[in-house]
Amino acid sequence: MKRTASVSALDNVVVFKLSRAELIGFINRHPSAGNRILLVFINGLLLKLREANRELAFERRSDGDQADVDALLAEFMGKGK
């Protein structure tokens, strides 16, 4: 799957491109360094997952259930009489 992205940097940067095969080869040749790289990837994914879970939990808290809707309707209908 081809992926593309656009980025902007505030300072000068060095970009390094590594294919999947090259990454796997590096990990096989340098297991300790490869494990550290994988841990950085995993940590980044965990942070994204944690943020997604927070957003979902917030949405669930802010959504009313059917009982809330029924109570609001009953209150509204009672005040309209």
N, CA, C and O atoms as a Maestro MAE file, in Angstrom:
{
 s_m_m2io_version
 :::
 2.0.0
}

f_m_ct {
 s_m_title
 :::
 protein
 m_atom[324] {
  # First column is atom index #
  i_m_mmod_type
  r_m_x_coord
  r_m_y_coord
  r_m_z_coord
  i_m_residue_number
  s_m_chain_name
  s_m_pdb_residue_name
  s_m_pdb_atom_name
  i_m_atomic_number
  :::
  1 25 0.840 -1.169 0.000 1 A "MET " " N  " 7
  2 3 0.000 0.000 0.000 1 A "MET " " CA " 6
  3 2 0.890 1.239 0.000 1 A "MET " " C  " 6
  4 15 1.726 1.422 0.886 1 A "MET " " O  " 8
  5 25 0.698 2.075 -0.998 2 A "LYS " " N  " 7
  6 3 1.489 3.296 -1.075 2 A "LYS " " CA " 6
  7 2 0.903 4.348 -0.146 2 A "LYS " " C  " 6
  8 15 -0.310 4.553 -0.110 2 A "LYS " " O  " 8
  9 25 1.762 5.004 0.596 3 A "ARG " " N  " 7
  10 3 1.328 6.054 1.514 3 A "ARG " " CA " 6
  11 2 2.083 7.334 1.193 3 A "ARG " " C  " 6
  12 15 3.250 7.304 0.802 3 A "ARG " " O  " 8
  13 25 1.407 8.441 1.363 4 A "THR " " N  " 7
  14 3 2.049 9.736 1.165 4 A "THR " " CA " 6
  15 2 1.669 10.652 2.320 4 A "THR " " C  " 6
  16 15 0.639 10.470 2.968 4 A "THR " " O  " 8
  17 25 2.508 11.620 2.554 5 A "ALA " " N  " 7
  18 3 2.229 12.591 3.610 5 A "ALA " " CA " 6
  19 2 2.945 13.887 3.266 5 A "ALA " " C  " 6
  20 15 3.954 13.883 2.560 5 A "ALA " " O  " 8
  21 25 2.424 14.978 3.763 6 A "SER " " N  " 7
  22 3 3.068 16.279 3.622 6 A "SER " " CA " 6
  23 2 3.390 16.790 5.019 6 A "SER " " C  " 6
  24 15 2.566 16.705 5.929 6 A "SER " " O  " 8
  25 25 4.584 17.315 5.177 7 A "VAL " " N  " 7
  26 3 4.994 17.839 6.480 7 A "VAL " " CA " 6
  27 2 5.720 19.165 6.286 7 A "VAL " " C  " 6
  28 15 6.223 19.466 5.204 7 A "VAL " " O  " 8
  29 25 5.762 19.935 7.342 8 A "SER " " N  " 7
  30 3 6.531 21.180 7.377 8 A "SER " " CA " 6
  31 2 7.376 21.164 8.633 8 A "SER " " C  " 6
  32 15 6.917 20.740 9.694 8 A "SER " " O  " 8
  33 25 8.609 21.626 8.515 9 A "ALA " " N  " 7
  34 3 9.517 21.656 9.659 9 A "ALA " " CA " 6
  35 2 9.833 23.098 10.029 9 A "ALA " " C  " 6
  36 15 9.927 23.969 9.164 9 A "ALA " " O  " 8
  37 25 9.994 23.332 11.314 10 A "LEU " " N  " 7
  38 3 10.366 24.663 11.794 10 A "LEU " " CA " 6
  39 2 11.856 24.926 11.609 10 A "LEU " " C  " 6
  40 15 12.270 26.071 11.426 10 A "LEU " " O  " 8
  41 25 12.662 23.865 11.659 11 A "ASP " " N  " 7
  42 3 14.112 23.958 11.495 11 A "ASP " " CA " 6
  43 2 14.551 22.984 10.412 11 A "ASP " " C  " 6
  44 15 13.738 22.232 9.876 11 A "ASP " " O  " 8
  45 25 15.838 23.003 10.096 12 A "ASN " " N  " 7
  46 3 16.386 22.039 9.148 12 A "ASN " " CA " 6
  47 2 16.287 20.637 9.732 12 A "ASN " " C  " 6
  48 15 16.513 20.431 10.925 12 A "ASN " " O  " 8
  49 25 15.948 19.675 8.879 13 A "VAL " " N  " 7
  50 3 15.820 18.292 9.323 13 A "VAL " " CA " 6
  51 2 16.513 17.368 8.332 13 A "VAL " " C  " 6
  52 15 16.762 17.734 7.183 13 A "VAL " " O  " 8
  53 25 16.816 16.170 8.799 14 A "VAL " " N  " 7
  54 3 17.333 15.112 7.943 14 A "VAL " " CA " 6
  55 2 16.261 14.036 7.889 14 A "VAL " " C  " 6
  56 15 15.787 13.572 8.926 14 A "VAL " " O  " 8
  57 25 15.879 13.642 6.682 15 A "VAL " " N  " 7
  58 3 14.839 12.635 6.499 15 A "VAL " " CA " 6
  59 2 15.502 11.330 6.091 15 A "VAL " " C  " 6
  60 15 16.395 11.308 5.244 15 A "VAL " " O  " 8
  61 25 15.054 10.247 6.707 16 A "PHE " " N  " 7
  62 3 15.613 8.927 6.444 16 A "PHE " " CA " 6
  63 2 14.482 8.005 6.025 16 A "PHE " " C  " 6
  64 15 13.519 7.823 6.771 16 A "PHE " " O  " 8
  65 25 14.588 7.422 4.841 17 A "LYS " " N  " 7
  66 3 13.564 6.507 4.341 17 A "LYS " " CA " 6
  67 2 14.073 5.080 4.484 17 A "LYS " " C  " 6
  68 15 15.208 4.768 4.124 17 A "LYS " " O  " 8
  69 25 13.206 4.216 5.020 18 A "LEU " " N  " 7
  70 3 13.575 2.831 5.273 18 A "LEU " " CA " 6
  71 2 12.407 1.946 4.866 18 A "LEU " " C  " 6
  72 15 11.288 2.125 5.347 18 A "LEU " " O  " 8
  73 25 12.666 0.995 3.983 19 A "SER " " N  " 7
  74 3 11.595 0.080 3.572 19 A "SER " " CA " 6
  75 2 11.355 -0.952 4.669 19 A "SER " " C  " 6
  76 15 12.165 -1.116 5.581 19 A "SER " " O  " 8
  77 25 10.234 -1.636 4.558 20 A "ARG " " N  " 7
  78 3 9.918 -2.687 5.531 20 A "ARG " " CA " 6
  79 2 11.016 -3.751 5.548 20 A "ARG " " C  " 6
  80 15 11.450 -4.187 6.614 20 A "ARG " " O  " 8
  81 25 11.458 -4.165 4.366 21 A "ALA " " N  " 7
  82 3 12.504 -5.197 4.276 21 A "ALA " " CA " 6
  83 2 13.802 -4.714 4.918 21 A "ALA " " C  " 6
  84 15 14.477 -5.476 5.610 21 A "ALA " " O  " 8
  85 25 14.149 -3.446 4.686 22 A "GLU " " N  " 7
  86 3 15.362 -2.897 5.293 22 A "GLU " " CA " 6
  87 2 15.231 -2.830 6.812 22 A "GLU " " C  " 6
  88 15 16.194 -3.104 7.527 22 A "GLU " " O  " 8
  89 25 14.060 -2.470 7.306 23 A "LEU " " N  " 7
  90 3 13.846 -2.416 8.755 23 A "LEU " " CA " 6
  91 2 13.981 -3.800 9.368 23 A "LEU " " C  " 6
  92 15 14.646 -3.970 10.391 23 A "LEU " " O  " 8
  93 25 13.355 -4.782 8.750 24 A "ILE " " N  " 7
  94 3 13.447 -6.153 9.267 24 A "ILE " " CA " 6
  95 2 14.889 -6.637 9.233 24 A "ILE " " C  " 6
  96 15 15.352 -7.279 10.176 24 A "ILE " " O  " 8
  97 25 15.602 -6.332 8.154 25 A "GLY " " N  " 7
  98 3 17.018 -6.701 8.078 25 A "GLY " " CA " 6
  99 2 17.829 -6.047 9.179 25 A "GLY " " C  " 6
  100 15 18.681 -6.691 9.791 25 A "GLY " " O  " 8
  101 25 17.568 -4.764 9.440 26 A "PHE " " N  " 7
  102 3 18.271 -4.055 10.511 26 A "PHE " " CA " 6
  103 2 17.991 -4.708 11.859 26 A "PHE " " C  " 6
  104 15 18.907 -4.916 12.655 26 A "PHE " " O  " 8
  105 25 16.725 -5.030 12.115 27 A "ILE " " N  " 7
  106 3 16.354 -5.658 13.387 27 A "ILE " " CA " 6
  107 2 17.052 -7.003 13.540 27 A "ILE " " C  " 6
  108 15 17.514 -7.344 14.628 27 A "ILE " " O  " 8
  109 25 17.129 -7.766 12.458 28 A "ASN " " N  " 7
  110 3 17.807 -9.067 12.519 28 A "ASN " " CA " 6
  111 2 19.301 -8.914 12.778 28 A "ASN " " C  " 6
  112 15 19.890 -9.719 13.500 28 A "ASN " " O  " 8
  113 25 19.919 -7.891 12.196 29 A "ARG " " N  " 7
  114 3 21.360 -7.687 12.382 29 A "ARG " " CA " 6
  115 2 21.692 -7.015 13.711 29 A "ARG " " C  " 6
  116 15 22.761 -7.244 14.276 29 A "ARG " " O  " 8
  117 25 20.781 -6.191 14.204 30 A "HIS " " N  " 7
  118 3 21.021 -5.420 15.435 30 A "HIS " " CA " 6
  119 2 19.800 -5.543 16.348 30 A "HIS " " C  " 6
  120 15 19.024 -4.596 16.477 30 A "HIS " " O  " 8
  121 25 19.629 -6.717 16.987 31 A "PRO " " N  " 7
  122 3 18.409 -6.957 17.768 31 A "PRO " " CA " 6
  123 2 18.174 -5.943 18.888 31 A "PRO " " C  " 6
  124 15 17.034 -5.540 19.117 31 A "PRO " " O  " 8
  125 25 19.204 -5.535 19.573 32 A "SER " " N  " 7
  126 3 19.026 -4.607 20.689 32 A "SER " " CA " 6
  127 2 18.527 -3.249 20.192 32 A "SER " " C  " 6
  128 15 17.556 -2.707 20.720 32 A "SER " " O  " 8
  129 25 19.192 -2.710 19.185 33 A "ALA " " N  " 7
  130 3 18.765 -1.426 18.621 33 A "ALA " " CA " 6
  131 2 17.395 -1.565 17.966 33 A "ALA " " C  " 6
  132 15 16.563 -0.663 18.065 33 A "ALA " " O  " 8
  133 25 17.160 -2.689 17.298 34 A "GLY " " N  " 7
  134 3 15.864 -2.929 16.672 34 A "GLY " " CA " 6
  135 2 14.739 -2.951 17.689 34 A "GLY " " C  " 6
  136 15 13.661 -2.409 17.446 34 A "GLY " " O  " 8
  137 25 14.994 -3.579 18.832 35 A "ASN " " N  " 7
  138 3 13.982 -3.608 19.897 35 A "ASN " " CA " 6
  139 2 13.674 -2.204 20.401 35 A "ASN " " C  " 6
  140 15 12.520 -1.887 20.687 35 A "ASN " " O  " 8
  141 25 14.688 -1.370 20.511 36 A "ARG " " N  " 7
  142 3 14.452 0.010 20.960 36 A "ARG " " CA " 6
  143 2 13.601 0.776 19.952 36 A "ARG " " C  " 6
  144 15 12.705 1.531 20.328 36 A "ARG " " O  " 8
  145 25 13.891 0.573 18.668 37 A "ILE " " N  " 7
  146 3 13.090 1.231 17.627 37 A "ILE " " CA " 6
  147 2 11.645 0.758 17.704 37 A "ILE " " C  " 6
  148 15 10.720 1.567 17.639 37 A "ILE " " O  " 8
  149 25 11.450 -0.548 17.842 38 A "LEU " " N  " 7
  150 3 10.090 -1.089 17.929 38 A "LEU " " CA " 6
  151 2 9.364 -0.562 19.160 38 A "LEU " " C  " 6
  152 15 8.162 -0.302 19.102 38 A "LEU " " O  " 8
  153 25 10.071 -0.402 20.267 39 A "LEU " " N  " 7
  154 3 9.444 0.152 21.471 39 A "LEU " " CA " 6
  155 2 8.989 1.596 21.254 39 A "LEU " " C  " 6
  156 15 7.952 2.005 21.777 39 A "LEU " " O  " 8
  157 25 9.755 2.362 20.489 40 A "VAL " " N  " 7
  158 3 9.338 3.733 20.171 40 A "VAL " " CA " 6
  159 2 8.058 3.698 19.346 40 A "VAL " " C  " 6
  160 15 7.132 4.467 19.602 40 A "VAL " " O  " 8
  161 25 8.000 2.801 18.350 41 A "PHE " " N  " 7
  162 3 6.781 2.665 17.542 41 A "PHE " " CA " 6
  163 2 5.596 2.266 18.414 41 A "PHE " " C  " 6
  164 15 4.516 2.848 18.314 41 A "PHE " " O  " 8
  165 25 5.805 1.274 19.264 42 A "ILE " " N  " 7
  166 3 4.724 0.782 20.125 42 A "ILE " " CA " 6
  167 2 4.243 1.883 21.059 42 A "ILE " " C  " 6
  168 15 3.040 2.052 21.259 42 A "ILE " " O  " 8
  169 25 5.178 2.629 21.629 43 A "ASN " " N  " 7
  170 3 4.794 3.723 22.526 43 A "ASN " " CA " 6
  171 2 3.945 4.756 21.789 43 A "ASN " " C  " 6
  172 15 2.950 5.240 22.330 43 A "ASN " " O  " 8
  173 25 4.324 5.093 20.573 44 A "GLY " " N  " 7
  174 3 3.537 6.038 19.780 44 A "GLY " " CA " 6
  175 2 2.138 5.517 19.513 44 A "GLY " " C  " 6
  176 15 1.169 6.271 19.599 44 A "GLY " " O  " 8
  177 25 2.022 4.231 19.187 45 A "LEU " " N  " 7
  178 3 0.704 3.639 18.948 45 A "LEU " " CA " 6
  179 2 -0.133 3.616 20.222 45 A "LEU " " C  " 6
  180 15 -1.338 3.862 20.178 45 A "LEU " " O  " 8
  181 25 0.500 3.322 21.357 46 A "LEU " " N  " 7
  182 3 -0.229 3.311 22.626 46 A "LEU " " CA " 6
  183 2 -0.750 4.700 22.986 46 A "LEU " " C  " 6
  184 15 -1.858 4.834 23.506 46 A "LEU " " O  " 8
  185 25 0.042 5.724 22.712 47 A "LEU " " N  " 7
  186 3 -0.418 7.092 22.976 47 A "LEU " " CA " 6
  187 2 -1.628 7.434 22.113 47 A "LEU " " C  " 6
  188 15 -2.582 8.048 22.592 47 A "LEU " " O  " 8
  189 25 -1.591 7.034 20.835 48 A "LYS " " N  " 7
  190 3 -2.734 7.287 19.949 48 A "LYS " " CA " 6
  191 2 -3.965 6.524 20.421 48 A "LYS " " C  " 6
  192 15 -5.073 7.058 20.398 48 A "LYS " " O  " 8
  193 25 -3.777 5.279 20.847 49 A "LEU " " N  " 7
  194 3 -4.889 4.471 21.336 49 A "LEU " " CA " 6
  195 2 -5.479 5.071 22.606 49 A "LEU " " C  " 6
  196 15 -6.700 5.118 22.761 49 A "LEU " " O  " 8
  197 25 -4.626 5.527 23.509 50 A "ARG " " N  " 7
  198 3 -5.095 6.141 24.753 50 A "ARG " " CA " 6
  199 2 -5.938 7.379 24.451 50 A "ARG " " C  " 6
  200 15 -6.990 7.576 25.060 50 A "ARG " " O  " 8
  201 25 -5.485 8.206 23.521 51 A "GLU " " N  " 7
  202 3 -6.238 9.410 23.166 51 A "GLU " " CA " 6
  203 2 -7.574 9.047 22.523 51 A "GLU " " C  " 6
  204 15 -8.590 9.681 22.807 51 A "GLU " " O  " 8
  205 25 -7.579 8.035 21.661 52 A "ALA " " N  " 7
  206 3 -8.838 7.599 21.043 52 A "ALA " " CA " 6
  207 2 -9.803 7.078 22.100 52 A "ALA " " C  " 6
  208 15 -11.003 7.342 22.025 52 A "ALA " " O  " 8
  209 25 -9.292 6.340 23.087 53 A "ASN " " N  " 7
  210 3 -10.141 5.839 24.171 53 A "ASN " " CA " 6
  211 2 -10.721 6.984 24.993 53 A "ASN " " C  " 6
  212 15 -11.886 6.938 25.390 53 A "ASN " " O  " 8
  213 25 -9.913 8.011 25.249 54 A "ARG " " N  " 7
  214 3 -10.410 9.178 25.993 54 A "ARG " " CA " 6
  215 2 -11.537 9.866 25.228 54 A "ARG " " C  " 6
  216 15 -12.551 10.248 25.812 54 A "ARG " " O  " 8
  217 25 -11.353 10.018 23.929 55 A "GLU " " N  " 7
  218 3 -12.390 10.661 23.117 55 A "GLU " " CA " 6
  219 2 -13.675 9.841 23.132 55 A "GLU " " C  " 6
  220 15 -14.765 10.401 23.248 55 A "GLU " " O  " 8
  221 25 -13.555 8.521 23.016 56 A "LEU " " N  " 7
  222 3 -14.742 7.665 23.050 56 A "LEU " " CA " 6
  223 2 -15.435 7.732 24.406 56 A "LEU " " C  " 6
  224 15 -16.662 7.797 24.477 56 A "LEU " " O  " 8
  225 25 -14.655 7.716 25.474 57 A "ALA " " N  " 7
  226 3 -15.243 7.784 26.812 57 A "ALA " " CA " 6
  227 2 -15.972 9.107 27.003 57 A "ALA " " C  " 6
  228 15 -17.049 9.139 27.598 57 A "ALA " " O  " 8
  229 25 -15.401 10.194 26.508 58 A "PHE " " N  " 7
  230 3 -16.055 11.497 26.621 58 A "PHE " " CA " 6
  231 2 -17.364 11.509 25.842 58 A "PHE " " C  " 6
  232 15 -18.372 12.024 26.324 58 A "PHE " " O  " 8
  233 25 -17.349 10.939 24.630 59 A "GLU " " N  " 7
  234 3 -18.573 10.887 23.827 59 A "GLU " " CA " 6
  235 2 -19.644 10.067 24.524 59 A "GLU " " C  " 6
  236 15 -20.818 10.437 24.499 59 A "GLU " " O  " 8
  237 25 -19.266 8.972 25.139 60 A "ARG " " N  " 7
  238 3 -20.245 8.130 25.840 60 A "ARG " " CA " 6
  239 2 -20.842 8.864 27.033 60 A "ARG " " C  " 6
  240 15 -22.039 8.751 27.296 60 A "ARG " " O  " 8
  241 25 -20.009 9.620 27.759 61 A "ARG " " N  " 7
  242 3 -20.513 10.363 28.915 61 A "ARG " " CA " 6
  243 2 -21.464 11.463 28.480 61 A "ARG " " C  " 6
  244 15 -22.444 11.752 29.167 61 A "ARG " " O  " 8
  245 25 -21.176 12.073 27.347 62 A "SER " " N  " 7
  246 3 -21.996 13.205 26.925 62 A "SER " " CA " 6
  247 2 -23.271 12.767 26.210 62 A "SER " " C  " 6
  248 15 -24.195 13.566 26.062 62 A "SER " " O  " 8
  249 25 -23.337 11.515 25.766 63 A "ASP " " N  " 7
  250 3 -24.550 11.016 25.121 63 A "ASP " " CA " 6
  251 2 -25.564 10.598 26.177 63 A "ASP " " C  " 6
  252 15 -25.237 9.868 27.113 63 A "ASP " " O  " 8
  253 25 -26.791 11.067 26.018 64 A "GLY " " N  " 7
  254 3 -27.850 10.646 26.930 64 A "GLY " " CA " 6
  255 2 -28.432 9.322 26.467 64 A "GLY " " C  " 6
  256 15 -28.360 8.985 25.285 64 A "GLY " " O  " 8
  257 25 -29.007 8.573 27.394 65 A "ASP " " N  " 7
  258 3 -29.662 7.327 27.010 65 A "ASP " " CA " 6
  259 2 -31.159 7.579 26.829 65 A "ASP " " C  " 6
  260 15 -31.628 8.704 26.997 65 A "ASP " " O  " 8
  261 25 -31.894 6.545 26.491 66 A "GLN " " N  " 7
  262 3 -33.321 6.698 26.201 66 A "GLN " " CA " 6
  263 2 -34.094 7.206 27.416 66 A "GLN " " C  " 6
  264 15 -35.045 7.971 27.259 66 A "GLN " " O  " 8
  265 25 -33.706 6.798 28.611 67 A "ALA " " N  " 7
  266 3 -34.388 7.272 29.820 67 A "ALA " " CA " 6
  267 2 -34.253 8.790 29.955 67 A "ALA " " C  " 6
  268 15 -35.203 9.464 30.354 67 A "ALA " " O  " 8
  269 25 -33.080 9.326 29.624 68 A "ASP " " N  " 7
  270 3 -32.886 10.776 29.667 68 A "ASP " " CA " 6
  271 2 -33.799 11.478 28.669 68 A "ASP " " C  " 6
  272 15 -34.401 12.507 28.976 68 A "ASP " " O  " 8
  273 25 -33.894 10.910 27.476 69 A "VAL " " N  " 7
  274 3 -34.757 11.499 26.444 69 A "VAL " " CA " 6
  275 2 -36.207 11.459 26.889 69 A "VAL " " C  " 6
  276 15 -36.929 12.446 26.751 69 A "VAL " " O  " 8
  277 25 -36.641 10.311 27.426 70 A "ASP " " N  " 7
  278 3 -38.026 10.183 27.895 70 A "ASP " " CA " 6
  279 2 -38.333 11.186 29.003 70 A "ASP " " C  " 6
  280 15 -39.406 11.790 29.008 70 A "ASP " " O  " 8
  281 25 -37.410 11.369 29.935 71 A "ALA " " N  " 7
  282 3 -37.615 12.316 31.034 71 A "ALA " " CA " 6
  283 2 -37.718 13.745 30.511 71 A "ALA " " C  " 6
  284 15 -38.559 14.516 30.973 71 A "ALA " " O  " 8
  285 25 -36.868 14.100 29.553 72 A "LEU " " N  " 7
  286 3 -36.933 15.440 28.978 72 A "LEU " " CA " 6
  287 2 -38.244 15.669 28.239 72 A "LEU " " C  " 6
  288 15 -38.844 16.739 28.341 72 A "LEU " " O  " 8
  289 25 -38.685 14.659 27.494 73 A "LEU " " N  " 7
  290 3 -39.960 14.783 26.782 73 A "LEU " " CA " 6
  291 2 -41.123 14.937 27.753 73 A "LEU " " C  " 6
  292 15 -42.010 15.764 27.546 73 A "LEU " " O  " 8
  293 25 -41.112 14.133 28.813 74 A "ALA " " N  " 7
  294 3 -42.189 14.214 29.802 74 A "ALA " " CA " 6
  295 2 -42.202 15.586 30.457 74 A "ALA " " C  " 6
  296 15 -43.264 16.176 30.654 74 A "ALA " " O  " 8
  297 25 -41.021 16.094 30.793 75 A "GLU " " N  " 7
  298 3 -40.941 17.418 31.411 75 A "GLU " " CA " 6
  299 2 -41.426 18.488 30.439 75 A "GLU " " C  " 6
  300 15 -42.175 19.387 30.821 75 A "GLU " " O  " 8
  301 25 -41.005 18.391 29.201 76 A "PHE " " N  " 7
  302 3 -41.421 19.365 28.193 76 A "PHE " " CA " 6
  303 2 -42.924 19.324 27.958 76 A "PHE " " C  " 6
  304 15 -43.577 20.365 27.882 76 A "PHE " " O  " 8
  305 25 -43.462 18.133 27.844 77 A "MET " " N  " 7
  306 3 -44.901 17.985 27.592 77 A "MET " " CA " 6
  307 2 -45.714 18.477 28.791 77 A "MET " " C  " 6
  308 15 -46.785 19.058 28.619 77 A "MET " " O  " 8
  309 25 -45.212 18.247 29.996 78 A "GLY " " N  " 7
  310 3 -45.905 18.706 31.196 78 A "GLY " " CA " 6
  311 2 -45.922 20.218 31.292 78 A "GLY " " C  " 6
  312 15 -46.913 20.800 31.734 78 A "GLY " " O  " 8
  313 25 -44.830 20.870 30.881 79 A "LYS " " N  " 7
  314 3 -44.761 22.334 30.940 79 A "LYS " " CA " 6
  315 2 -45.600 22.975 29.848 79 A "LYS " " C  " 6
  316 15 -46.009 24.129 29.977 79 A "LYS " " O  " 8
  317 25 -45.858 22.243 28.779 80 A "GLY " " N  " 7
  318 3 -46.615 22.809 27.675 80 A "GLY " " CA " 6
  319 2 -48.098 22.904 27.955 80 A "GLY " " C  " 6
  320 15 -48.809 23.603 27.232 80 A "GLY " " O  " 8
  321 25 -48.590 22.227 28.978 81 A "LYS " " N  " 7
  322 3 -50.033 22.215 29.267 81 A "LYS " " CA " 6
  323 2 -50.455 23.410 30.060 81 A "LYS " " C  " 6
  324 15 -51.634 23.550 30.384 81 A "LYS " " O  " 8
  :::
 }
 m_bond[323] {
  # First column is bond index #
  i_m_from
  i_m_to
  i_m_order
  :::
  1 1 2 1
  2 2 3 1
  3 3 4 2
  4 3 5 1
  5 5 6 1
  6 6 7 1
  7 7 8 2
  8 7 9 1
  9 9 10 1
  10 10 11 1
  11 11 12 2
  12 11 13 1
  13 13 14 1
  14 14 15 1
  15 15 16 2
  16 15 17 1
  17 17 18 1
  18 18 19 1
  19 19 20 2
  20 19 21 1
  21 21 22 1
  22 22 23 1
  23 23 24 2
  24 23 25 1
  25 25 26 1
  26 26 27 1
  27 27 28 2
  28 27 29 1
  29 29 30 1
  30 30 31 1
  31 31 32 2
  32 31 33 1
  33 33 34 1
  34 34 35 1
  35 35 36 2
  36 35 37 1
  37 37 38 1
  38 38 39 1
  39 39 40 2
  40 39 41 1
  41 41 42 1
  42 42 43 1
  43 43 44 2
  44 43 45 1
  45 45 46 1
  46 46 47 1
  47 47 48 2
  48 47 49 1
  49 49 50 1
  50 50 51 1
  51 51 52 2
  52 51 53 1
  53 53 54 1
  54 54 55 1
  55 55 56 2
  56 55 57 1
  57 57 58 1
  58 58 59 1
  59 59 60 2
  60 59 61 1
  61 61 62 1
  62 62 63 1
  63 63 64 2
  64 63 65 1
  65 65 66 1
  66 66 67 1
  67 67 68 2
  68 67 69 1
  69 69 70 1
  70 70 71 1
  71 71 72 2
  72 71 73 1
  73 73 74 1
  74 74 75 1
  75 75 76 2
  76 75 77 1
  77 77 78 1
  78 78 79 1
  79 79 80 2
  80 79 81 1
  81 81 82 1
  82 82 83 1
  83 83 84 2
  84 83 85 1
  85 85 86 1
  86 86 87 1
  87 87 88 2
  88 87 89 1
  89 89 90 1
  90 90 91 1
  91 91 92 2
  92 91 93 1
  93 93 94 1
  94 94 95 1
  95 95 96 2
  96 95 97 1
  97 97 98 1
  98 98 99 1
  99 99 100 2
  100 99 101 1
  101 101 102 1
  102 102 103 1
  103 103 104 2
  104 103 105 1
  105 105 106 1
  106 106 107 1
  107 107 108 2
  108 107 109 1
  109 109 110 1
  110 110 111 1
  111 111 112 2
  112 111 113 1
  113 113 114 1
  114 114 115 1
  115 115 116 2
  116 115 117 1
  117 117 118 1
  118 118 119 1
  119 119 120 2
  120 119 121 1
  121 121 122 1
  122 122 123 1
  123 123 124 2
  124 123 125 1
  125 125 126 1
  126 126 127 1
  127 127 128 2
  128 127 129 1
  129 129 130 1
  130 130 131 1
  131 131 132 2
  132 131 133 1
  133 133 134 1
  134 134 135 1
  135 135 136 2
  136 135 137 1
  137 137 138 1
  138 138 139 1
  139 139 140 2
  140 139 141 1
  141 141 142 1
  142 142 143 1
  143 143 144 2
  144 143 145 1
  145 145 146 1
  146 146 147 1
  147 147 148 2
  148 147 149 1
  149 149 150 1
  150 150 151 1
  151 151 152 2
  152 151 153 1
  153 153 154 1
  154 154 155 1
  155 155 156 2
  156 155 157 1
  157 157 158 1
  158 158 159 1
  159 159 160 2
  160 159 161 1
  161 161 162 1
  162 162 163 1
  163 163 164 2
  164 163 165 1
  165 165 166 1
  166 166 167 1
  167 167 168 2
  168 167 169 1
  169 169 170 1
  170 170 171 1
  171 171 172 2
  172 171 173 1
  173 173 174 1
  174 174 175 1
  175 175 176 2
  176 175 177 1
  177 177 178 1
  178 178 179 1
  179 179 180 2
  180 179 181 1
  181 181 182 1
  182 182 183 1
  183 183 184 2
  184 183 185 1
  185 185 186 1
  186 186 187 1
  187 187 188 2
  188 187 189 1
  189 189 190 1
  190 190 191 1
  191 191 192 2
  192 191 193 1
  193 193 194 1
  194 194 195 1
  195 195 196 2
  196 195 197 1
  197 197 198 1
  198 198 199 1
  199 199 200 2
  200 199 201 1
  201 201 202 1
  202 202 203 1
  203 203 204 2
  204 203 205 1
  205 205 206 1
  206 206 207 1
  207 207 208 2
  208 207 209 1
  209 209 210 1
  210 210 211 1
  211 211 212 2
  212 211 213 1
  213 213 214 1
  214 214 215 1
  215 215 216 2
  216 215 217 1
  217 217 218 1
  218 218 219 1
  219 219 220 2
  220 219 221 1
  221 221 222 1
  222 222 223 1
  223 223 224 2
  224 223 225 1
  225 225 226 1
  226 226 227 1
  227 227 228 2
  228 227 229 1
  229 229 230 1
  230 230 231 1
  231 231 232 2
  232 231 233 1
  233 233 234 1
  234 234 235 1
  235 235 236 2
  236 235 237 1
  237 237 238 1
  238 238 239 1
  239 239 240 2
  240 239 241 1
  241 241 242 1
  242 242 243 1
  243 243 244 2
  244 243 245 1
  245 245 246 1
  246 246 247 1
  247 247 248 2
  248 247 249 1
  249 249 250 1
  250 250 251 1
  251 251 252 2
  252 251 253 1
  253 253 254 1
  254 254 255 1
  255 255 256 2
  256 255 257 1
  257 257 258 1
  258 258 259 1
  259 259 260 2
  260 259 261 1
  261 261 262 1
  262 262 263 1
  263 263 264 2
  264 263 265 1
  265 265 266 1
  266 266 267 1
  267 267 268 2
  268 267 269 1
  269 269 270 1
  270 270 271 1
  271 271 272 2
  272 271 273 1
  273 273 274 1
  274 274 275 1
  275 275 276 2
  276 275 277 1
  277 277 278 1
  278 278 279 1
  279 279 280 2
  280 279 281 1
  281 281 282 1
  282 282 283 1
  283 283 284 2
  284 283 285 1
  285 285 286 1
  286 286 287 1
  287 287 288 2
  288 287 289 1
  289 289 290 1
  290 290 291 1
  291 291 292 2
  292 291 293 1
  293 293 294 1
  294 294 295 1
  295 295 296 2
  296 295 297 1
  297 297 298 1
  298 298 299 1
  299 299 300 2
  300 299 301 1
  301 301 302 1
  302 302 303 1
  303 303 304 2
  304 303 305 1
  305 305 306 1
  306 306 307 1
  307 307 308 2
  308 307 309 1
  309 309 310 1
  310 310 311 1
  311 311 312 2
  312 311 313 1
  313 313 314 1
  314 314 315 1
  315 315 316 2
  316 315 317 1
  317 317 318 1
  318 318 319 1
  319 319 320 2
  320 319 321 1
  321 321 322 1
  322 322 323 1
  323 323 324 2
  :::
 }
}
